[in-house]
Amino acid sequence: PGHGGKDPGATGPHGLHEKTVVLAISKKLYKMINSRLGFKAYLTRNRDYYLTLRQRLAIARRDKADMFIAIHADAFKNKSVTRISASSVLLIK
């Protein structure tokens, strides 16, 4: 997951931080992927601490990942917004 620690990412109108949202999404996606036969996902972080993009990419390269997934969650004050771009990172072998 992106952001984390000192970098909260986007902040919603009620104070919810992107780093919290993307970590939760990443943990769910991690479980979904690992429940599928033949797939193995890894999280670059599983707690609230900061890793740069370069650090996250280094983890992916170290673990010889076939895919690097980044999830981003934007914040909007306008309640009519119905889509998001979703910042987390999963490594899949």
Secondary structure, 3 states (H helix, E strand, C coil): CCCECCECCCECCCCCEHHHHHHHHHHHHHHHHHCCCCCCEEECCCCCCCCCHHHHHHHHHHCCCCEEEECCCCCCCCCCCCCCCCCCEEEEC
